[in-house]
C-alpha cells in the first residue's frame, strides 16, 4: 500500500524539528501553505486510489487504473502549486541572507520529498498499466517502463542528496547510503537495463550512453562499497564532499532520464 500522506507528514515534522519553528519564515505565502489542505487531501486520495489499484482483481483493473491515474494527476497539480511556494521561499531566503542557510536547505528537502512522491505515483500507475497489456512482451514492457522507473530512482537520489546537504552528518549519510538497496544501486539497475534494451533496439539512441553512466555508479552500488560508507568521526565538510561526488554522477543519470 502507498503511504504518501504519512510520508509527507513525517517530512513536515522533520522540517519543523530541524528549523526549530512550527511554521517557518517567511510568514506570508509559505506560512499559509505549510498545512495546505488541498495537498493533504490529494495525498490521501492518491494513497487510497493506488492502494486499491495494487490490491484490485484483474477484472477491476481498467477502472482502478483510471482512478489511480486521475488521482495522480490531481496530486501532481497540488504538488506543483506547493513546490512553487517552496522554491520562491527558498529563493527569498537565499537572497535575504546572501547564503544557502539551514532554512534554505530544508526547504529544498521538502521540495525533493514532494518530487519523489509524485515520481513514485506516476511510476506505479505507469508500470501497472503496462504490465497488464497482454499484447506486449516482457522486454517491450520493461522498455516502456524505463522512463518513469528511472525518473523515480533519480528523484529518490535527489531526495537523499538534499537531505544530506541539509544535515551533513555521518548518521544522515548512512541512513540513505549504508543500506541494502542504496540510491546508486537503484539508478544503476535501471541504466544497465536501458543499456541492454538499447542494444536490442527497444530504446532509441540518445546523446547520453546509459551503459557509460551505469559504470560510474559502481562505487555507489552496494552497502559495502567504500563510497557508501562514512566513518562516525567524519566532519560536515567531509560529508559534503562525499555527497557532492554522488551529486555529480547523478547529474549524468538525470540527463539520460530527461532525454527519454
Backbone as JSON, one array per atom type, in Angstrom:
{
  "sequence": "XXXXXXXXXXXXXXXXXXXXXXXXXXXXXXXXXXXXXXXXXXXXXXXXXXXXXXXXXXXXXXXXXXXXXXXXXXXXXXXXXXXXXXXXXXXXXXXXXXXXXXXXXXXXXXXXXXXXXXXXXXXXXXXXXXXXXXXXXXXXXXXXXXXXXXXXXXXXXXXXXXXXXXXXXXXXXXXXXXXXXXXXXXXXXXXXXXXXXXXXXXXXXXXXXXXXXXXXXXXXXXXXXXXXXXXXXXXXXXXXXXXXXXXXXXXXXXXXXXXX",
  "N": [[0.84, -1.19, 0.0], [0.35, 2.31, -0.56], [1.81, 5.17, 1.06], [1.74, 8.0, 1.07], [0.67, 10.3, 2.37], [1.28, 9.93, 5.22], [4.04, 9.91, 4.88], [4.56, 12.51, 3.94], [3.66, 14.0, 6.12], [5.55, 13.17, 8.0], [7.83, 14.26, 6.84], [7.28, 16.99, 7.09], [7.28, 17.21, 9.86], [9.95, 16.58, 10.41], [11.13, 18.75, 9.16], [10.15, 20.86, 10.74], [11.35, 20.19, 13.21], [14.03, 20.44, 12.51], [14.3, 23.12, 11.76], [13.38, 24.45, 13.91], [11.05, 25.84, 14.28], [7.48, 25.98, 14.13], [5.84, 26.93, 12.02], [7.63, 28.06, 9.69], [9.5, 31.06, 8.82], [9.42, 32.66, 5.58], [6.64, 34.62, 6.8], [4.52, 34.93, 5.13], [3.33, 33.72, 2.19], [4.43, 31.11, 2.37], [3.95, 30.35, 5.03], [1.19, 30.2, 5.02], [0.87, 28.05, 3.33], [2.01, 25.88, 4.55], [0.48, 23.97, 5.88], [-1.18, 23.12, 3.81], [-4.27, 22.36, 2.8], [-5.34, 21.33, 0.43], [-3.28, 19.87, -0.71], [-2.94, 17.94, 1.27], [-5.39, 16.56, 1.1], [-5.19, 15.6, -1.54], [-2.99, 13.89, -1.35], [-4.0, 11.98, 0.41], [-6.14, 10.94, -1.1], [-4.7, 9.87, -3.24], [-3.24, 7.89, -1.94], [-5.3, 6.1, -1.29], [-6.38, 5.47, -3.84], [-4.19, 4.35, -5.26], [-3.53, 2.24, -3.61], [-5.86, 0.71, -3.76], [-5.66, 0.04, -6.45], [-3.34, -1.55, -6.42], [-4.23, -3.73, -4.97], [-6.34, -4.67, -6.39], [-8.57, -6.84, -8.3], [-8.08, -8.64, -11.37], [-10.16, -8.22, -13.27], [-11.17, -5.81, -12.44], [-9.21, -3.98, -12.91], [-8.89, -2.07, -15.17], [-10.69, 0.02, -14.5], [-9.75, 0.7, -11.95], [-7.14, 1.48, -12.47], [-7.6, 3.72, -14.05], [-8.8, 5.38, -12.14], [-6.67, 5.66, -10.35], [-4.82, 6.92, -11.99], [-6.11, 9.34, -12.43], [-6.17, 10.37, -9.82], [-3.44, 10.64, -9.39], [-2.83, 12.63, -11.23], [-4.24, 14.79, -10.15], [-2.88, 14.99, -7.75], [-0.34, 15.66, -8.7], [-0.83, 18.22, -9.68], [-1.46, 19.63, -7.3], [0.95, 19.32, -5.94], [2.71, 20.64, -7.66], [1.83, 23.29, -7.33], [2.42, 23.68, -4.62], [5.2, 23.27, -4.59], [6.05, 25.47, -6.04], [5.67, 27.54, -4.21], [7.43, 26.72, -2.2], [9.89, 26.88, -3.6], [10.0, 29.59, -4.24], [10.12, 30.64, -1.66], [12.55, 29.58, -0.78], [14.27, 30.83, -2.55], [13.92, 33.52, -1.79], [14.87, 33.37, 0.83], [17.56, 32.75, 0.43], [18.39, 35.02, -0.98], [17.95, 37.08, 0.89], [19.8, 36.48, 2.87], [22.1, 36.15, 1.54], [23.24, 33.67, 1.2], [23.2, 30.05, 1.33], [21.24, 29.11, 3.6], [20.39, 27.22, 6.63], [17.6, 27.01, 6.72], [17.0, 27.43, 4.02], [18.2, 25.11, 2.9], [16.62, 23.1, 4.06], [14.12, 23.71, 3.06], [14.57, 22.97, 0.47], [14.77, 20.25, 0.83], [12.11, 19.56, 1.43], [10.95, 20.16, -1.03], [12.24, 18.26, -2.66], [11.25, 15.94, -1.49], [8.51, 16.02, -2.18], [8.72, 15.91, -4.96], [9.78, 13.37, -5.24], [7.69, 11.84, -4.28], [5.58, 12.27, -6.16], [6.81, 11.32, -8.45], [7.07, 8.64, -7.85], [4.37, 7.89, -7.67], [3.46, 8.28, -10.3], [5.1, 6.45, -11.6], [4.19, 4.02, -10.48], [1.51, 3.82, -11.42], [1.96, 3.84, -14.17], [3.59, 1.54, -14.53], [1.83, -0.48, -13.72], [-0.26, -0.28, -15.58], [1.12, -0.85, -17.99], [2.08, -3.44, -17.48], [-0.19, -4.99, -17.61], [-0.82, -5.23, -20.23], [-1.53, -7.51, -22.48], [-0.67, -7.92, -25.05], [1.9, -7.13, -25.29], [5.32, -7.97, -25.09], [7.63, -9.22, -22.56], [10.17, -7.91, -22.61], [9.59, -5.65, -24.13], [7.75, -4.46, -22.46], [9.38, -3.81, -20.27], [11.05, -1.93, -21.46], [9.21, 0.09, -22.03], [8.55, 0.84, -19.48], [10.79, 2.08, -18.62], [11.22, 4.91, -18.66], [9.61, 6.18, -16.58], [10.41, 4.65, -14.41], [13.21, 5.1, -14.12], [13.1, 7.84, -13.74], [11.82, 7.99, -11.25], [13.74, 6.75, -9.62], [15.84, 8.57, -9.85], [14.66, 10.81, -8.69], [14.41, 9.96, -6.05], [17.09, 9.66, -5.41], [17.88, 12.31, -5.56], [16.45, 13.32, -3.4], [17.85, 12.09, -1.31], [20.32, 13.35, -1.64], [19.68, 16.1, -1.16], [18.79, 15.94, 1.49], [21.05, 15.07, 2.9], [22.75, 17.2, 2.34], [21.43, 19.19, 3.75], [21.63, 18.3, 6.36], [24.53, 17.52, 7.12], [25.79, 15.02, 8.34], [27.47, 12.02, 9.54], [25.55, 10.15, 10.36], [23.18, 10.87, 9.02], [24.0, 10.5, 6.37], [24.53, 7.72, 6.33], [21.99, 6.72, 6.73], [20.79, 6.86, 4.24], [22.64, 5.73, 2.45], [24.25, 3.58, 3.46], [22.87, 1.05, 3.2], [20.86, -1.8, 2.18], [19.84, -1.47, -0.39], [20.92, 0.97, -1.85], [20.61, 4.39, -3.16], [22.31, 4.73, -5.41], [22.58, 2.14, -6.42], [19.95, 1.58, -7.17], [19.59, 3.36, -9.32], [21.63, 2.47, -11.04], [20.79, -0.12, -11.71], [18.56, 0.42, -13.33], [19.81, 1.81, -15.4], [21.55, -0.1, -16.47], [19.67, -1.9, -17.44], [18.57, -0.24, -19.36], [20.76, 0.03, -21.07], [20.95, -2.58, -22.07], [18.47, -2.84, -23.33], [18.71, -0.88, -25.22], [20.69, -1.95, -26.85], [19.25, -3.99, -27.97], [17.51, -2.69, -29.53], [15.21, -1.71, -28.38], [15.02, 0.7, -27.19], [15.46, 4.16, -28.08], [18.44, 5.69, -29.51], [20.33, 8.02, -27.63], [21.89, 11.16, -26.7], [23.29, 10.67, -24.42], [25.04, 7.93, -23.13], [23.68, 5.19, -21.66], [24.97, 2.92, -20.61], [27.59, 3.74, -20.15], [27.16, 5.67, -18.18], [26.04, 4.06, -16.22], [28.24, 2.54, -15.39], [29.64, 4.39, -13.89], [28.31, 4.43, -11.53], [29.09, 2.24, -10.11], [30.92, 2.42, -7.84], [29.08, 3.21, -6.0], [27.32, 1.21, -5.6], [26.77, -0.91, -3.75], [25.93, -1.69, -0.3], [28.25, -2.17, 1.05], [30.13, -0.84, -0.39], [32.88, 1.42, -0.69], [32.32, 4.15, -1.13], [29.78, 4.36, -0.14], [29.96, 4.3, 2.55], [30.57, 5.93, 5.62], [32.77, 7.16, 7.98], [32.26, 7.32, 11.52], [33.4, 9.52, 12.67], [33.53, 11.46, 10.78], [33.69, 14.75, 9.46], [31.43, 17.58, 8.94], [32.3, 18.85, 6.59], [33.63, 16.79, 5.25], [31.53, 15.01, 4.81], [29.95, 16.59, 3.12], [31.66, 16.79, 0.91], [31.65, 14.14, -0.02], [28.92, 13.73, -0.66], [28.64, 15.59, -2.65], [30.17, 14.43, -4.63], [28.61, 12.23, -5.3], [26.4, 13.59, -6.23], [27.35, 14.73, -8.62], [27.64, 12.48, -10.27], [25.01, 11.68, -10.38], [23.89, 13.69, -11.89], [24.45, 13.03, -14.52], [22.91, 10.73, -14.86], [20.41, 11.88, -14.55], [20.33, 13.52, -16.78], [20.14, 11.59, -18.8], [17.73, 10.41, -18.09], [15.97, 12.57, -18.45], [16.06, 12.74, -21.17], [14.6, 10.67, -22.18]],
  "CA": [[0.0, 0.0, 0.0], [1.11, 3.56, -0.58], [1.71, 5.92, 2.31], [2.22, 9.34, 0.75], [0.29, 11.28, 3.39], [2.16, 9.78, 6.39], [5.4, 10.29, 4.47], [4.61, 13.97, 3.9], [3.56, 14.49, 7.5], [6.85, 12.93, 8.62], [8.76, 15.24, 6.27], [6.99, 18.29, 7.71], [7.74, 17.15, 11.25], [11.41, 16.67, 10.35], [11.42, 20.14, 8.81], [9.89, 21.65, 11.94], [12.38, 19.88, 14.2], [15.33, 20.93, 12.03], [14.34, 24.58, 11.69], [13.08, 24.97, 15.24], [9.8, 26.6, 14.31], [6.36, 25.19, 13.62], [5.51, 27.48, 10.71], [8.81, 28.88, 9.48], [9.53, 32.26, 7.99], [8.66, 33.9, 5.73], [5.31, 34.45, 7.39], [3.48, 35.15, 4.12], [2.8, 32.62, 1.4], [4.84, 29.79, 2.85], [3.24, 30.05, 6.27], [-0.17, 29.81, 4.66], [0.88, 26.8, 2.6], [2.67, 24.8, 5.28], [-0.54, 22.95, 6.11], [-2.03, 23.26, 2.62], [-5.25, 21.28, 2.88], [-5.54, 20.73, -0.89], [-2.24, 18.86, -0.86], [-3.26, 16.86, 2.2], [-6.47, 15.78, 0.51], [-4.7, 14.92, -2.74], [-2.14, 12.79, -0.89], [-4.89, 10.96, 0.99], [-6.86, 10.31, -2.2], [-3.74, 9.06, -4.0], [-2.96, 6.7, -1.13], [-6.41, 5.16, -1.44], [-6.54, 5.02, -5.23], [-3.08, 3.48, -5.64], [-3.63, 1.01, -2.82], [-6.94, -0.05, -4.38], [-5.13, -0.49, -7.7], [-2.39, -2.61, -6.08], [-4.95, -4.86, -4.41], [-7.51, -4.98, -7.21], [-8.65, -8.05, -9.1], [-7.79, -8.38, -12.78], [-11.34, -7.69, -13.96], [-11.42, -4.44, -11.98], [-8.03, -3.16, -13.1], [-9.04, -0.88, -16.02], [-11.36, 1.07, -13.73], [-8.89, 1.11, -10.84], [-6.01, 2.2, -13.05], [-8.11, 5.03, -14.45], [-8.98, 6.16, -10.91], [-5.33, 5.96, -9.83], [-4.22, 7.9, -12.9], [-6.79, 10.61, -12.17], [-5.71, 10.86, -8.52], [-2.04, 11.05, -9.56], [-2.84, 13.9, -11.93], [-4.66, 15.78, -9.17], [-1.77, 15.14, -6.82], [0.73, 16.38, -9.4], [-1.22, 19.62, -9.73], [-1.29, 20.2, -5.95], [2.38, 19.34, -5.63], [3.31, 21.72, -8.45], [1.49, 24.55, -6.66], [3.15, 23.74, -3.34], [6.62, 23.4, -4.88], [6.28, 26.86, -6.46], [5.79, 28.32, -2.97], [8.69, 26.32, -1.56], [11.01, 27.4, -4.37], [10.03, 31.05, -4.05], [10.55, 30.89, -0.29], [13.97, 29.28, -0.73], [14.94, 31.9, -3.29], [13.9, 34.72, -0.94], [15.75, 33.11, 1.98], [18.95, 32.85, -0.04], [18.66, 36.41, -1.34], [17.98, 37.89, 2.11], [20.99, 36.16, 3.68], [23.24, 36.02, 0.63], [23.84, 32.36, 1.51], [22.28, 28.91, 1.43], [21.08, 28.9, 5.03], [19.77, 25.97, 7.04], [16.21, 27.04, 6.27], [17.05, 27.23, 2.57], [18.48, 23.7, 2.64], [15.49, 22.25, 4.46], [13.06, 23.96, 2.09], [14.92, 22.14, -0.68], [14.43, 18.86, 1.18], [10.66, 19.41, 1.25], [10.71, 20.13, -2.48], [12.7, 16.95, -3.15], [10.31, 14.94, -0.98], [7.3, 16.06, -2.98], [9.06, 15.42, -6.3], [9.95, 11.91, -5.15], [6.36, 11.25, -4.1], [4.8, 12.25, -7.4], [7.52, 10.44, -9.4], [6.72, 7.27, -7.47], [2.97, 7.67, -8.03], [3.4, 8.17, -11.76], [5.75, 5.19, -11.95], [3.32, 2.91, -10.08], [0.38, 3.74, -12.34], [2.51, 3.51, -15.47], [4.03, 0.14, -14.53], [0.65, -1.35, -13.62], [-0.96, -0.24, -16.86], [1.93, -1.53, -18.99], [2.2, -4.86, -17.15], [-1.44, -5.69, -17.92], [-1.01, -5.29, -21.69], [-1.24, -8.89, -22.89], [-0.11, -7.94, -26.4], [3.28, -6.65, -25.22], [6.23, -8.93, -24.48], [8.3, -8.8, -21.32], [11.22, -6.94, -22.9], [8.94, -4.42, -24.57], [7.17, -3.85, -21.26], [10.48, -3.24, -19.5], [11.49, -0.73, -22.16], [8.19, 1.12, -21.86], [8.56, 1.29, -18.08], [12.09, 2.68, -18.29], [11.17, 6.36, -18.43], [9.11, 6.54, -15.24], [11.19, 3.94, -13.4], [14.45, 5.83, -13.91], [12.75, 9.16, -13.18], [11.55, 7.81, -9.83], [15.02, 6.48, -8.96], [16.59, 9.84, -9.81], [14.0, 11.68, -7.72], [14.78, 9.47, -4.72], [18.5, 10.0, -5.21], [17.93, 13.74, -5.29], [16.0, 13.5, -2.02], [18.98, 11.72, -0.46], [21.32, 14.42, -1.76], [19.22, 17.32, -0.48], [18.7, 15.69, 2.93], [22.42, 15.06, 3.43], [23.26, 18.58, 2.25], [20.8, 19.97, 4.82], [22.16, 17.8, 7.64], [25.72, 16.78, 6.7], [26.37, 14.21, 9.41], [27.62, 10.61, 9.16], [24.3, 9.43, 10.61], [22.26, 11.15, 7.92], [24.54, 9.85, 5.18], [24.35, 6.27, 6.44], [20.56, 6.43, 6.62], [20.44, 6.72, 2.84], [23.63, 5.05, 1.62], [24.74, 2.32, 4.01], [21.67, 0.22, 3.25], [20.92, -2.92, 1.24], [19.5, -1.03, -1.75], [21.18, 2.41, -1.85], [20.13, 5.1, -4.35], [23.18, 4.48, -6.55], [22.24, 0.83, -6.97], [18.65, 1.7, -7.83], [19.79, 4.01, -10.61], [22.46, 1.63, -11.89], [19.95, -1.22, -12.22], [17.76, 0.94, -14.43], [20.7, 2.18, -16.51], [22.01, -1.35, -17.08], [18.53, -2.38, -18.23], [18.46, 0.64, -20.53], [21.85, -0.34, -21.97], [20.58, -3.84, -22.72], [17.34, -2.59, -24.21], [19.23, -0.08, -26.33], [21.4, -2.88, -27.72], [18.25, -4.81, -28.65], [16.66, -1.81, -30.33], [13.96, -1.43, -27.68], [15.06, 2.11, -26.8], [16.16, 4.97, -29.09], [19.75, 6.23, -29.15], [20.31, 9.37, -27.11], [23.23, 11.74, -26.6], [23.93, 10.09, -23.23], [25.13, 6.47, -23.19], [23.29, 4.68, -20.34], [25.96, 1.98, -20.12], [28.72, 4.53, -19.64], [26.73, 6.29, -16.92], [25.85, 2.96, -15.25], [29.55, 2.17, -14.85], [30.06, 5.4, -12.92], [27.61, 4.18, -10.27], [29.63, 1.03, -9.46], [31.41, 2.71, -6.47], [27.93, 3.52, -5.15], [26.37, 0.16, -5.91], [26.41, -1.81, -2.65], [26.05, -1.11, 1.05], [29.63, -2.31, 1.48], [31.02, -0.03, -1.23], [33.57, 2.46, 0.08], [31.65, 5.44, -1.26], [28.52, 4.34, 0.61], [30.24, 4.21, 3.98], [31.13, 7.15, 6.19], [33.22, 6.91, 9.35], [31.47, 8.05, 12.51], [34.1, 10.76, 13.03], [33.59, 12.35, 9.62], [33.26, 16.13, 9.69], [30.45, 18.05, 7.95], [32.98, 19.12, 5.32], [33.89, 15.51, 4.59], [30.24, 14.5, 4.34], [29.56, 17.41, 1.98], [32.49, 16.4, -0.23], [31.17, 12.84, -0.5], [27.6, 13.86, -1.3], [28.86, 16.35, -3.89], [30.67, 13.46, -5.6], [27.44, 11.47, -5.75], [25.56, 14.52, -6.98], [27.9, 14.88, -9.97], [27.31, 11.28, -11.02], [23.55, 11.69, -10.59], [23.56, 14.65, -12.96], [24.51, 12.29, -15.79], [21.71, 9.87, -14.91], [19.25, 12.76, -14.74], [20.36, 13.92, -18.19], [19.61, 10.5, -19.61], [16.31, 10.28, -17.75], [15.23, 13.67, -19.09], [16.06, 12.56, -22.62], [13.73, 9.56, -22.58]],
  "C": [[0.87, 1.25, 0.0], [0.86, 4.34, 0.72], [2.22, 7.35, 2.12], [1.88, 10.37, 1.83], [1.14, 11.14, 4.66], [3.6, 10.2, 6.07], [5.56, 11.81, 4.47], [4.51, 14.56, 5.3], [4.88, 14.3, 8.24], [7.89, 13.93, 8.13], [8.54, 16.62, 6.88], [7.46, 18.32, 9.16], [9.26, 17.27, 11.31], [11.85, 18.09, 10.04], [11.25, 21.04, 10.04], [10.97, 21.43, 12.98], [13.73, 20.47, 13.8], [15.42, 22.45, 12.06], [13.98, 25.23, 13.02], [11.82, 25.79, 15.35], [8.69, 25.79, 13.66], [5.95, 25.63, 12.22], [6.58, 28.49, 10.36], [8.6, 30.12, 8.62], [9.84, 31.85, 6.55], [7.21, 33.65, 6.14], [4.18, 34.58, 6.37], [3.0, 33.88, 3.47], [3.18, 31.26, 1.97], [4.12, 29.4, 4.12], [1.83, 29.56, 5.97], [-0.21, 28.42, 4.02], [1.43, 25.63, 3.4], [1.71, 23.65, 5.58], [-1.62, 23.04, 5.03], [-3.0, 22.09, 2.53], [-5.5, 20.6, 1.54], [-4.51, 19.64, -1.13], [-2.53, 17.67, 0.04], [-4.34, 15.95, 1.63], [-6.03, 14.99, -0.7], [-3.81, 13.73, -2.38], [-2.98, 11.64, -0.35], [-5.63, 10.21, -0.11], [-5.94, 9.41, -3.03], [-3.39, 7.79, -3.25], [-4.06, 5.65, -1.34], [-6.48, 4.59, -2.85], [-5.43, 4.05, -5.64], [-3.09, 2.18, -4.86], [-4.73, 0.12, -3.39], [-6.45, -0.71, -5.67], [-4.19, -1.67, -7.43], [-3.11, -3.88, -5.64], [-6.09, -5.35, -5.29], [-7.42, -6.29, -7.97], [-8.5, -7.68, -10.57], [-8.96, -7.73, -13.51], [-11.61, -6.23, -13.6], [-10.33, -3.46, -12.4], [-8.21, -1.95, -14.03], [-9.67, 0.3, -15.27], [-10.45, 1.6, -12.63], [-7.67, 1.89, -11.33], [-6.43, 3.61, -13.46], [-8.28, 5.94, -13.23], [-7.64, 6.57, -10.33], [-4.65, 7.02, -10.68], [-4.82, 9.28, -12.65], [-6.3, 11.2, -10.84], [-4.26, 11.33, -8.59], [-1.96, 12.39, -10.26], [-3.24, 15.04, -11.0], [-3.54, 16.06, -8.17], [-0.64, 15.94, -7.45], [0.42, 17.88, -9.45], [-1.03, 20.3, -8.38], [0.18, 20.33, -5.58], [3.09, 20.45, -6.4], [3.05, 23.08, -7.82], [2.31, 24.73, -5.39], [4.64, 23.96, -3.59], [6.95, 24.83, -5.31], [6.47, 27.74, -5.23], [7.1, 28.0, -2.26], [9.9, 26.93, -2.28], [11.13, 28.91, -4.22], [10.54, 31.41, -2.66], [12.05, 30.64, -0.14], [14.78, 30.37, -1.43], [15.03, 33.17, -2.46], [14.85, 34.57, 0.24], [17.22, 33.27, 1.58], [19.32, 34.3, -0.35], [18.81, 37.3, -0.1], [19.25, 37.69, 2.91], [22.27, 36.04, 2.85], [24.0, 34.71, 0.88], [22.76, 31.29, 1.51], [22.19, 28.52, 2.9], [20.49, 27.52, 5.32], [18.32, 25.9, 6.58], [16.13, 26.8, 4.77], [17.23, 25.74, 2.24], [17.29, 22.81, 2.95], [14.25, 22.51, 3.6], [13.3, 23.11, 0.84], [14.62, 20.66, -0.42], [12.94, 18.62, 0.98], [10.31, 19.33, -0.23], [11.07, 18.77, -3.05], [11.77, 15.84, -2.71], [9.06, 14.88, -1.85], [7.57, 15.56, -4.41], [9.22, 13.91, -6.31], [8.6, 11.22, -5.01], [5.62, 11.17, -5.42], [5.49, 11.37, -8.45], [7.17, 8.98, -9.12], [5.28, 6.95, -7.88], [2.82, 7.46, -9.53], [3.98, 6.83, -12.21], [4.85, 3.99, -11.63], [2.16, 2.72, -11.05], [0.86, 3.28, -13.71], [2.88, 2.03, -15.55], [2.84, -0.82, -14.49], [-0.09, -1.42, -14.94], [-0.2, -1.05, -17.93], [1.97, -3.04, -18.74], [0.95, -5.65, -17.53], [-1.72, -5.8, -19.43], [-0.57, -6.66, -22.19], [-0.58, -8.98, -24.26], [1.35, -7.51, -26.44], [4.15, -7.66, -24.51], [6.96, -8.35, -23.28], [9.36, -7.74, -21.58], [10.64, -5.6, -23.35], [8.32, -3.69, -23.39], [8.25, -3.15, -20.43], [10.97, -1.94, -20.13], [10.5, 0.42, -21.97], [8.17, 1.68, -20.44], [9.8, 2.1, -17.73], [11.98, 4.15, -17.91], [10.74, 6.71, -17.02], [9.88, 5.84, -14.13], [12.48, 4.69, -13.08], [14.18, 7.19, -13.3], [12.5, 9.06, -11.68], [12.83, 7.56, -9.06], [15.84, 7.75, -8.82], [15.98, 10.79, -8.79], [14.35, 11.26, -6.29], [16.24, 9.76, -4.4], [18.65, 11.48, -4.89], [17.46, 14.06, -3.87], [17.12, 13.16, -1.04], [20.03, 12.82, -0.46], [20.91, 15.64, -0.96], [19.17, 17.13, 1.03], [20.09, 15.7, 3.56], [23.03, 16.45, 3.38], [22.69, 19.43, 3.39], [21.33, 19.58, 6.19], [23.37, 16.92, 7.34], [26.44, 16.07, 7.85], [26.54, 12.78, 8.92], [26.33, 9.82, 9.32], [23.31, 9.63, 9.47], [22.71, 10.46, 6.65], [24.27, 8.35, 5.21], [22.88, 5.87, 6.28], [20.16, 6.16, 5.18], [21.37, 5.78, 2.06], [24.14, 3.72, 2.16], [23.56, 1.41, 4.28], [21.75, -0.84, 2.15], [20.64, -2.5, -0.2], [19.67, 0.49, -1.84], [20.75, 3.08, -3.16], [20.99, 4.88, -5.59], [22.88, 3.15, -7.22], [20.92, 0.89, -7.73], [18.81, 2.29, -9.23], [20.58, 3.11, -11.55], [21.66, 0.48, -12.49], [19.14, -0.76, -13.42], [18.62, 1.27, -15.64], [21.25, 0.95, -17.22], [20.89, -1.94, -17.95], [18.37, -1.55, -19.49], [19.55, 0.32, -21.55], [21.5, -1.61, -22.75], [19.44, -3.65, -23.72], [17.75, -1.76, -25.43], [19.93, -0.98, -27.34], [20.43, -3.74, -28.53], [17.28, -3.98, -29.49], [15.33, -1.48, -29.69], [13.87, 0.02, -27.2], [15.81, 2.89, -27.87], [17.52, 5.44, -28.58], [19.6, 7.68, -28.69], [21.74, 9.89, -27.03], [24.01, 11.19, -25.41], [23.89, 8.58, -23.34], [24.8, 5.91, -21.81], [24.29, 3.7, -19.76], [27.15, 2.68, -19.51], [28.38, 5.14, -18.29], [26.57, 5.21, -15.84], [27.17, 2.58, -14.6], [30.01, 3.15, -13.77], [29.39, 5.22, -11.56], [28.14, 2.94, -9.53], [30.18, 1.31, -8.06], [30.3, 3.0, -5.48], [26.92, 2.39, -5.15], [25.9, -0.65, -4.72], [26.59, -1.13, -1.3], [27.48, -1.19, 1.56], [30.61, -1.51, 0.66], [31.62, 1.11, -0.41], [32.84, 3.8, 0.03], [30.35, 5.52, -0.46], [28.72, 4.26, 2.12], [30.95, 5.47, 4.46], [31.52, 6.86, 7.64], [32.46, 7.81, 10.31], [32.1, 9.39, 12.89], [34.18, 11.76, 11.89], [33.04, 13.73, 9.96], [32.19, 16.52, 8.68], [31.09, 18.31, 6.59], [33.24, 17.84, 4.55], [32.61, 14.88, 4.05], [29.79, 15.28, 3.11], [30.36, 17.04, 0.74], [31.99, 15.1, -0.84], [29.83, 12.98, -1.23], [27.7, 14.67, -2.58], [29.37, 15.42, -5.0], [29.51, 12.65, -6.17], [26.53, 12.35, -6.61], [26.04, 14.66, -8.42], [27.57, 13.67, -10.83], [25.81, 11.25, -11.35], [23.12, 12.65, -11.69], [23.54, 13.96, -14.32], [23.28, 11.39, -15.95], [20.46, 10.71, -15.16], [19.18, 13.23, -16.18], [19.77, 12.85, -19.08], [18.12, 10.33, -19.36], [15.48, 11.35, -18.45], [15.12, 13.51, -20.6], [15.09, 11.5, -23.11], [12.33, 10.04, -22.99]]
}
